[in-house]
Amino acid sequence: MASNDKTPKSSSPTPPPSSNWEERILFPTLIAGVVGGLAGLVSRHRTTLGTANICVTYAANLSIVTGCYCGAREFVAATRRSDDLINSALGGFGSGAFLGRLQGGKLGAVKYSIIFAIAGTTADFAVLQLKPHYQRYRESIFGNNESSKQKSSWLSMPEWSPIKVLDEEALAKKREREQQLCSLSNPSNEQS
């Protein structure tokens, strides 16, 4: 008799679509808000409408656009079950059509969808190309992750520092020396 087990067996487990969403949706949206706020600081409209109003408006608009784009890109990636630049193009096209329709009607939907697809795909391609360079730069500044995992603590002092982090053996020797010094300086405690 055949077994009733209908679950597909795969060689490698795939992470659920909701895993690591902070890195793919939340962080880019927050970064876009900061960039939008900074763009508002240098806007020519800040003198007439007020610096705070322009900064908040730019930050909110760029955050909304980025959040919609990243959400649409991840929706397409979950639907297609692949991770490539086609997801960026389709996500940009969909989010641009949605936001363009809200902003400028049918013509706005066409314009925004083309702009979002090109800009989003270009940004994702640039991030893919720059990621190895960033990782090499980060390793050159902070050191290799494998060597830092081998250390017992997350904090390492430079060699010239008078502060030394002691391991268990050195700590035991230090306590023994302190007890010897304490017994030499106060012999009355030893007799009682």
C-alpha positions as CSV (number, residue, x, y, z in Angstrom):
1,M,0.0,0.0,0.0
2,A,1.1,3.5,-0.7
3,S,1.7,5.9,2.1
4,N,-0.8,8.8,2.6
5,D,2.0,11.3,3.2
6,K,1.4,14.1,0.7
7,T,3.9,16.6,1.9
8,P,6.6,17.4,-0.6
9,K,10.1,16.5,0.5
10,S,12.7,19.1,-0.4
11,S,16.4,18.8,0.1
12,S,16.8,22.3,1.6
13,P,14.2,24.0,3.8
14,T,13.1,27.4,2.4
15,P,12.5,30.2,4.8
16,P,9.0,31.5,5.2
17,P,8.2,34.7,3.2
18,S,7.8,36.7,6.4
19,S,11.3,36.0,7.6
20,N,13.9,38.8,7.6
21,W,11.3,41.4,6.5
22,E,12.9,44.1,8.6
23,E,16.0,44.0,6.4
24,R,14.0,44.0,3.1
25,I,11.1,46.4,3.9
26,L,11.4,48.2,7.2
27,F,15.1,49.4,7.0
28,P,14.9,50.8,3.5
29,T,11.7,52.6,4.4
30,L,13.3,54.2,7.5
31,I,16.4,55.1,5.5
32,A,14.2,56.7,2.9
33,G,12.5,58.7,5.5
34,V,15.8,60.0,6.8
35,V,17.0,60.8,3.3
36,G,13.7,62.6,2.6
37,G,14.0,64.6,5.7
38,L,17.5,65.6,4.8
39,A,16.4,66.5,1.3
40,G,13.8,68.8,2.9
41,L,16.5,70.6,4.7
42,V,18.1,71.7,1.4
43,S,14.8,72.3,-0.4
44,R,14.2,75.7,-1.9
45,H,10.6,75.6,-0.6
46,R,11.7,75.6,3.0
47,T,11.7,79.4,3.2
48,T,8.1,79.8,2.1
49,L,6.5,76.7,3.7
50,G,8.7,76.3,6.7
51,T,11.6,73.9,7.3
52,A,9.8,71.5,9.6
53,N,6.8,71.2,7.2
54,I,8.9,70.5,4.2
55,C,11.2,68.0,6.0
56,V,8.2,66.1,7.3
57,T,6.5,66.1,3.9
58,Y,9.5,64.9,2.0
59,A,10.3,62.2,4.6
60,A,6.7,61.0,4.6
61,N,6.4,60.9,0.8
62,L,9.7,59.1,0.3
63,S,8.9,56.6,3.0
64,I,5.5,55.9,1.5
65,V,7.0,55.4,-2.0
66,T,9.8,53.2,-0.6
67,G,7.5,51.1,1.6
68,C,5.1,50.5,-1.3
69,Y,7.9,49.6,-3.7
70,C,9.6,47.2,-1.2
71,G,6.3,45.6,-0.3
72,A,5.4,45.1,-3.9
73,R,8.8,43.7,-4.7
74,E,8.6,41.2,-1.8
75,F,5.0,40.2,-2.8
76,V,6.2,39.5,-6.3
77,A,9.2,37.5,-4.9
78,A,6.9,35.4,-2.7
79,T,4.6,34.8,-5.6
80,R,7.3,33.9,-8.1
81,R,9.4,32.1,-5.5
82,S,12.6,33.5,-6.9
83,D,15.0,36.3,-6.0
84,D,16.1,38.3,-9.0
85,L,15.9,41.7,-10.6
86,I,12.6,40.8,-12.4
87,N,11.0,41.1,-9.0
88,S,12.3,44.6,-8.7
89,A,10.9,45.5,-12.2
90,L,7.5,44.0,-11.5
91,G,7.3,45.4,-8.0
92,G,8.3,48.9,-9.3
93,F,5.7,48.6,-12.1
94,G,2.9,47.6,-9.8
95,S,3.7,50.1,-7.0
96,G,4.2,52.9,-9.6
97,A,0.9,52.1,-11.2
98,F,-0.9,52.2,-7.8
99,L,0.7,55.4,-6.5
100,G,0.5,57.0,-9.9
101,R,-3.2,56.3,-10.2
102,L,-3.8,57.9,-6.8
103,Q,-1.7,60.9,-7.7
104,G,-2.3,61.6,-11.4
105,G,-5.0,59.5,-13.0
106,K,-4.5,57.0,-15.8
107,L,-1.6,59.0,-17.4
108,G,0.1,59.3,-14.0
109,A,-0.2,55.6,-13.5
110,V,1.6,54.9,-16.8
111,K,4.4,57.5,-16.1
112,Y,4.9,56.4,-12.5
113,S,5.0,52.7,-13.3
114,I,7.7,53.2,-15.8
115,I,9.7,55.5,-13.5
116,F,9.4,53.2,-10.5
117,A,10.3,50.1,-12.5
118,I,13.4,51.8,-13.9
119,A,14.5,53.5,-10.7
120,G,13.8,50.5,-8.4
121,T,15.5,48.0,-10.6
122,T,18.5,50.3,-11.0
123,A,18.7,50.8,-7.2
124,D,18.5,47.1,-6.6
125,F,21.1,46.4,-9.2
126,A,23.4,49.0,-7.7
127,V,22.9,47.5,-4.2
128,L,23.8,44.0,-5.5
129,Q,26.9,45.3,-7.2
130,L,28.0,47.4,-4.1
131,K,27.3,44.8,-1.4
132,P,30.6,42.8,-1.9
133,H,32.6,46.1,-1.8
134,Y,30.8,47.2,1.3
135,Q,31.5,43.8,3.0
136,R,35.2,43.9,2.2
137,Y,35.4,47.5,3.5
138,R,33.6,46.5,6.7
139,E,35.9,43.6,7.2
140,S,39.0,45.8,6.7
141,I,37.7,48.3,9.3
142,F,36.2,45.9,11.9
143,G,38.1,42.7,11.2
144,N,37.0,39.3,10.0
145,N,33.9,38.0,11.6
146,E,35.4,34.5,12.1
147,S,38.3,35.8,14.1
148,S,35.9,37.9,16.3
149,K,33.8,34.8,17.0
150,Q,36.8,33.0,18.3
151,K,37.4,35.6,21.0
152,S,35.7,35.0,24.3
153,S,34.2,38.5,24.5
154,W,32.9,41.1,22.1
155,L,35.2,43.7,23.5
156,S,38.9,43.6,22.7
157,M,41.3,46.1,23.9
158,P,44.4,47.3,22.0
159,E,47.8,45.9,23.0
160,W,49.0,49.2,24.3
161,S,46.0,49.7,26.6
162,P,46.6,49.4,30.4
163,I,43.2,47.8,30.8
164,K,43.5,44.0,30.3
165,V,40.6,41.6,30.0
166,L,41.5,38.6,32.1
167,D,40.7,35.0,31.3
168,E,39.8,32.5,34.1
169,E,43.3,31.4,34.8
170,A,44.7,35.0,35.0
171,L,41.7,35.9,37.2
172,A,42.4,33.1,39.6
173,K,46.1,34.1,39.8
174,K,45.1,37.7,40.5
175,R,42.7,36.6,43.3
176,E,45.5,34.5,44.8
177,R,47.9,37.4,44.8
178,E,45.3,39.7,46.4
179,Q,44.7,37.1,49.2
180,Q,48.4,36.9,49.8
181,L,48.8,40.7,50.0
182,C,45.8,40.9,52.3
183,S,47.2,38.3,54.6
184,L,50.6,40.0,54.7
185,S,49.2,43.4,55.4
186,N,46.7,42.3,58.1
187,P,48.2,39.4,60.1
188,S,45.6,39.7,62.9
189,N,42.8,38.3,60.7
190,E,44.9,35.2,60.0
191,Q,45.4,34.4,63.8
192,S,41.8,34.6,64.8
